[in-house]
Amino acid sequence: MAFTYDLELERIIAEIKRSKAKKVCIQLPDGLKTKATTLVDKIKSKTKADIHIWIGSNFGACDVPQQLSKLKFDLIINFGHSKI
């Protein structure tokens, strides 16, 4: 399945490798959640990270759930509409 938009997968993979992240959370807006398994498969094929998808609601970069800090992720990747 090909993506019709640029999710910057190579940038994500490079950051996971650069930071040596072992436990990564990806937060997607509802419209991209159907692509989650494809996204995880592509990232896992190039890194050794344990990838988790946050399935709760996501209303942008300012909406990082408080619960994530308790789960001790090494890296949180948030897909939103604007750069921050």
VMD Tcl script that builds the backbone (N, CA, C; Angstrom):
set m [mol new atoms 252]
animate dup $m
set s [atomselect $m all]
$s set {name element resname resid chain x y z} {
  {N N MET 1 A 0.850 -1.174 0.000}
  {CA C MET 1 A 0.000 0.000 0.000}
  {C C MET 1 A 0.898 1.241 0.000}
  {N N ALA 2 A 0.730 2.091 -0.965}
  {CA C ALA 2 A 1.543 3.301 -1.062}
  {C C ALA 2 A 0.827 4.467 -0.384}
  {N N PHE 3 A 1.611 5.297 0.274}
  {CA C PHE 3 A 1.064 6.509 0.871}
  {C C PHE 3 A 0.973 7.581 -0.204}
  {N N THR 4 A -0.070 8.388 -0.165}
  {CA C THR 4 A -0.208 9.473 -1.131}
  {C C THR 4 A 0.260 10.793 -0.538}
  {N N TYR 5 A 0.857 10.745 0.628}
  {CA C TYR 5 A 1.365 11.936 1.299}
  {C C TYR 5 A 2.683 11.565 1.951}
  {N N ASP 6 A 3.476 12.554 2.254}
  {CA C ASP 6 A 4.814 12.320 2.791}
  {C C ASP 6 A 4.779 12.310 4.311}
  {N N LEU 7 A 4.982 11.141 4.900}
  {CA C LEU 7 A 5.030 11.025 6.354}
  {C C LEU 7 A 6.466 11.119 6.869}
  {N N GLU 8 A 7.387 11.412 5.986}
  {CA C GLU 8 A 8.800 11.590 6.335}
  {C C GLU 8 A 9.355 10.369 7.075}
  {N N LEU 9 A 9.072 9.192 6.537}
  {CA C LEU 9 A 9.513 7.957 7.179}
  {C C LEU 9 A 11.025 7.892 7.342}
  {N N GLU 10 A 11.761 8.328 6.340}
  {CA C GLU 10 A 13.224 8.283 6.448}
  {C C GLU 10 A 13.713 9.188 7.576}
  {N N ARG 11 A 13.067 10.316 7.753}
  {CA C ARG 11 A 13.423 11.221 8.855}
  {C C ARG 11 A 13.119 10.567 10.209}
  {N N ILE 12 A 11.986 9.894 10.305}
  {CA C ILE 12 A 11.606 9.199 11.538}
  {C C ILE 12 A 12.611 8.087 11.846}
  {N N ILE 13 A 12.926 7.300 10.841}
  {CA C ILE 13 A 13.881 6.206 11.017}
  {C C ILE 13 A 15.241 6.745 11.440}
  {N N ALA 14 A 15.676 7.823 10.802}
  {CA C ALA 14 A 16.965 8.433 11.154}
  {C C ALA 14 A 16.966 8.930 12.600}
  {N N GLU 15 A 15.866 9.521 13.049}
  {CA C GLU 15 A 15.791 10.029 14.427}
  {C C GLU 15 A 15.779 8.883 15.441}
  {N N ILE 16 A 15.084 7.816 15.130}
  {CA C ILE 16 A 15.078 6.652 16.024}
  {C C ILE 16 A 16.495 6.104 16.161}
  {N N LYS 17 A 17.193 5.997 15.043}
  {CA C LYS 17 A 18.572 5.496 15.077}
  {C C LYS 17 A 19.496 6.475 15.791}
  {N N ARG 18 A 19.366 7.773 15.490}
  {CA C ARG 18 A 20.236 8.783 16.086}
  {C C ARG 18 A 20.085 8.813 17.603}
  {N N SER 19 A 18.836 8.753 18.059}
  {CA C SER 19 A 18.568 8.841 19.497}
  {C C SER 19 A 18.694 7.490 20.214}
  {N N LYS 20 A 18.883 6.426 19.427}
  {CA C LYS 20 A 18.981 5.064 19.976}
  {C C LYS 20 A 17.739 4.698 20.794}
  {N N ALA 21 A 16.600 5.194 20.329}
  {CA C ALA 21 A 15.328 4.933 21.013}
  {C C ALA 21 A 14.965 3.457 20.900}
  {N N LYS 22 A 14.600 2.886 22.017}
  {CA C LYS 22 A 14.180 1.481 22.056}
  {C C LYS 22 A 12.661 1.346 22.133}
  {N N LYS 23 A 12.018 2.333 22.754}
  {CA C LYS 23 A 10.564 2.305 22.943}
  {C C LYS 23 A 10.000 3.612 22.389}
  {N N VAL 24 A 9.231 3.502 21.305}
  {CA C VAL 24 A 8.749 4.668 20.568}
  {C C VAL 24 A 7.225 4.651 20.508}
  {N N CYS 25 A 6.630 5.813 20.748}
  {CA C CYS 25 A 5.185 5.972 20.606}
  {C C CYS 25 A 4.910 6.886 19.417}
  {N N ILE 26 A 3.996 6.466 18.567}
  {CA C ILE 26 A 3.581 7.288 17.435}
  {C C ILE 26 A 2.135 7.686 17.661}
  {N N GLN 27 A 1.903 8.983 17.609}
  {CA C GLN 27 A 0.567 9.541 17.817}
  {C C GLN 27 A 0.069 10.049 16.470}
  {N N LEU 28 A -1.036 9.492 16.006}
  {CA C LEU 28 A -1.592 9.819 14.698}
  {C C LEU 28 A -2.968 10.453 14.820}
  {N N PRO 29 A -3.293 11.373 13.915}
  {CA C PRO 29 A -4.674 11.853 13.870}
  {C C PRO 29 A -5.576 10.722 13.363}
  {N N ASP 30 A -6.840 10.809 13.666}
  {CA C ASP 30 A -7.781 9.740 13.321}
  {C C ASP 30 A -7.723 9.347 11.844}
  {N N GLY 31 A -7.549 10.304 10.964}
  {CA C GLY 31 A -7.526 10.025 9.527}
  {C C GLY 31 A -6.352 9.186 9.071}
  {N N LEU 32 A -5.297 9.094 9.875}
  {CA C LEU 32 A -4.124 8.293 9.514}
  {C C LEU 32 A -4.052 6.965 10.263}
  {N N LYS 33 A -4.942 6.744 11.192}
  {CA C LYS 33 A -4.865 5.518 12.000}
  {C C LYS 33 A -5.035 4.252 11.166}
  {N N THR 34 A -5.720 4.338 10.040}
  {CA C THR 34 A -5.858 3.163 9.176}
  {C C THR 34 A -4.523 2.774 8.545}
  {N N LYS 35 A -3.556 3.668 8.544}
  {CA C LYS 35 A -2.222 3.412 7.982}
  {C C LYS 35 A -1.230 2.960 9.050}
  {N N ALA 36 A -1.676 2.834 10.293}
  {CA C ALA 36 A -0.769 2.580 11.420}
  {C C ALA 36 A 0.048 1.305 11.249}
  {N N THR 37 A -0.576 0.202 10.864}
  {CA C THR 37 A 0.184 -1.047 10.765}
  {C C THR 37 A 1.226 -0.984 9.658}
  {N N THR 38 A 0.894 -0.346 8.553}
  {CA C THR 38 A 1.864 -0.177 7.471}
  {C C THR 38 A 3.024 0.684 7.935}
  {N N LEU 39 A 2.719 1.748 8.640}
  {CA C LEU 39 A 3.744 2.649 9.170}
  {C C LEU 39 A 4.662 1.908 10.139}
  {N N VAL 40 A 4.081 1.156 11.052}
  {CA C VAL 40 A 4.866 0.390 12.028}
  {C C VAL 40 A 5.752 -0.631 11.316}
  {N N ASP 41 A 5.202 -1.347 10.353}
  {CA C ASP 41 A 5.982 -2.352 9.627}
  {C C ASP 41 A 7.183 -1.733 8.923}
  {N N LYS 42 A 6.984 -0.586 8.306}
  {CA C LYS 42 A 8.082 0.076 7.593}
  {C C LYS 42 A 9.167 0.548 8.558}
  {N N ILE 43 A 8.769 1.078 9.698}
  {CA C ILE 43 A 9.746 1.555 10.682}
  {C C ILE 43 A 10.477 0.374 11.315}
  {N N LYS 44 A 9.746 -0.659 11.685}
  {CA C LYS 44 A 10.362 -1.831 12.324}
  {C C LYS 44 A 11.330 -2.544 11.391}
  {N N SER 45 A 11.062 -2.491 10.092}
  {CA C SER 45 A 11.946 -3.173 9.150}
  {C C SER 45 A 13.325 -2.516 9.080}
  {N N LYS 46 A 13.434 -1.272 9.565}
  {CA C LYS 46 A 14.706 -0.547 9.483}
  {C C LYS 46 A 15.280 -0.149 10.836}
  {N N THR 47 A 14.579 -0.464 11.910}
  {CA C THR 47 A 15.084 -0.148 13.253}
  {C C THR 47 A 14.823 -1.347 14.160}
  {N N LYS 48 A 15.380 -1.294 15.340}
  {CA C LYS 48 A 15.135 -2.348 16.333}
  {C C LYS 48 A 14.186 -1.860 17.423}
  {N N ALA 49 A 13.551 -0.738 17.181}
  {CA C ALA 49 A 12.686 -0.128 18.194}
  {C C ALA 49 A 11.372 -0.888 18.349}
  {N N ASP 50 A 10.855 -0.835 19.557}
  {CA C ASP 50 A 9.531 -1.359 19.876}
  {C C ASP 50 A 8.561 -0.206 19.643}
  {N N ILE 51 A 7.725 -0.311 18.621}
  {CA C ILE 51 A 6.854 0.787 18.199}
  {C C ILE 51 A 5.450 0.576 18.751}
  {N N HIS 52 A 4.902 1.632 19.373}
  {CA C HIS 52 A 3.544 1.619 19.909}
  {C C HIS 52 A 2.751 2.729 19.225}
  {N N ILE 53 A 1.507 2.450 18.902}
  {CA C ILE 53 A 0.621 3.463 18.323}
  {C C ILE 53 A -0.355 3.904 19.403}
  {N N TRP 54 A -0.404 5.214 19.642}
  {CA C TRP 54 A -1.389 5.776 20.575}
  {C C TRP 54 A -2.721 5.805 19.845}
  {N N ILE 55 A -3.715 5.059 20.356}
  {CA C ILE 55 A -4.997 4.977 19.650}
  {C C ILE 55 A -6.025 5.975 20.160}
  {N N GLY 56 A -5.669 6.719 21.191}
  {CA C GLY 56 A -6.577 7.748 21.688}
  {C C GLY 56 A -6.686 8.898 20.694}
  {N N SER 57 A -7.567 9.808 20.967}
  {CA C SER 57 A -7.748 10.974 20.099}
  {C C SER 57 A -6.496 11.830 20.072}
  {N N ASN 58 A -6.315 12.519 18.953}
  {CA C ASN 58 A -5.163 13.400 18.774}
  {C C ASN 58 A -5.642 14.635 18.025}
  {N N PHE 59 A -5.533 15.780 18.664}
  {CA C PHE 59 A -6.008 17.017 18.050}
  {C C PHE 59 A -4.866 17.958 17.707}
  {N N GLY 60 A -3.666 17.419 17.536}
  {CA C GLY 60 A -2.531 18.240 17.136}
  {C C GLY 60 A -1.359 18.098 18.082}
  {N N ALA 61 A -0.295 18.813 17.760}
  {CA C ALA 61 A 0.959 18.701 18.509}
  {C C ALA 61 A 0.823 19.134 19.965}
  {N N CYS 62 A -0.155 19.964 20.257}
  {CA C CYS 62 A -0.332 20.419 21.640}
  {C C CYS 62 A -1.136 19.412 22.464}
  {N N ASP 63 A -1.512 18.291 21.852}
  {CA C ASP 63 A -2.381 17.317 22.511}
  {C C ASP 63 A -1.634 16.018 22.840}
  {N N VAL 64 A -0.472 16.137 23.474}
  {CA C VAL 64 A 0.265 14.946 23.896}
  {C C VAL 64 A -0.336 14.482 25.224}
  {N N PRO 65 A -0.861 13.269 25.275}
  {CA C PRO 65 A -1.524 12.787 26.490}
  {C C PRO 65 A -0.590 12.729 27.691}
  {N N GLN 66 A -1.089 13.122 28.836}
  {CA C GLN 66 A -0.315 13.096 30.074}
  {C C GLN 66 A 0.117 11.672 30.433}
  {N N GLN 67 A -0.685 10.688 30.058}
  {CA C GLN 67 A -0.395 9.299 30.396}
  {C C GLN 67 A 0.901 8.798 29.768}
  {N N LEU 68 A 1.323 9.403 28.665}
  {CA C LEU 68 A 2.509 8.916 27.973}
  {C C LEU 68 A 3.759 9.000 28.831}
  {N N SER 69 A 3.847 9.995 29.699}
  {CA C SER 69 A 5.039 10.125 30.544}
  {C C SER 69 A 5.175 8.933 31.497}
  {N N LYS 70 A 4.065 8.357 31.901}
  {CA C LYS 70 A 4.095 7.206 32.807}
  {C C LYS 70 A 4.579 5.934 32.109}
  {N N LEU 71 A 4.478 5.906 30.791}
  {CA C LEU 71 A 4.846 4.712 30.030}
  {C C LEU 71 A 6.318 4.694 29.623}
  {N N LYS 72 A 7.033 5.761 29.924}
  {CA C LYS 72 A 8.484 5.844 29.742}
  {C C LYS 72 A 8.956 5.537 28.319}
  {N N PHE 73 A 8.374 6.238 27.365}
  {CA C PHE 73 A 8.835 6.119 25.985}
  {C C PHE 73 A 10.139 6.885 25.823}
  {N N ASP 74 A 11.024 6.365 24.974}
  {CA C ASP 74 A 12.267 7.065 24.659}
  {C C ASP 74 A 12.021 8.185 23.655}
  {N N LEU 75 A 10.997 8.011 22.831}
  {CA C LEU 75 A 10.709 8.973 21.769}
  {C C LEU 75 A 9.212 8.960 21.492}
  {N N ILE 76 A 8.631 10.145 21.357}
  {CA C ILE 76 A 7.226 10.287 20.972}
  {C C ILE 76 A 7.194 11.036 19.653}
  {N N ILE 77 A 6.547 10.442 18.662}
  {CA C ILE 77 A 6.416 11.063 17.346}
  {C C ILE 77 A 4.957 11.432 17.170}
  {N N ASN 78 A 4.710 12.711 16.973}
  {CA C ASN 78 A 3.353 13.224 16.850}
  {C C ASN 78 A 3.145 13.731 15.436}
  {N N PHE 79 A 2.151 13.195 14.750}
  {CA C PHE 79 A 1.794 13.689 13.426}
  {C C PHE 79 A 0.682 14.708 13.590}
  {N N GLY 80 A 0.913 15.905 13.078}
  {CA C GLY 80 A -0.079 16.964 13.161}
  {C C GLY 80 A -0.099 17.770 11.878}
  {N N HIS 81 A -0.742 18.913 11.928}
  {CA C HIS 81 A -0.908 19.741 10.741}
  {C C HIS 81 A 0.209 20.745 10.532}
  {N N SER 82 A 0.886 21.124 11.585}
  {CA C SER 82 A 1.888 22.184 11.486}
  {C C SER 82 A 3.191 21.760 12.133}
  {N N LYS 83 A 4.281 22.348 11.671}
  {CA C LYS 83 A 5.582 22.105 12.291}
  {C C LYS 83 A 5.636 22.813 13.628}
  {N N ILE 84 A 6.337 22.192 14.591}
  {CA C ILE 84 A 6.570 22.866 15.870}
  {C C ILE 84 A 8.038 22.802 16.208}
}
mol reanalyze $m
mol bondsrecalc $m
mol representation Tube
mol addrep $m
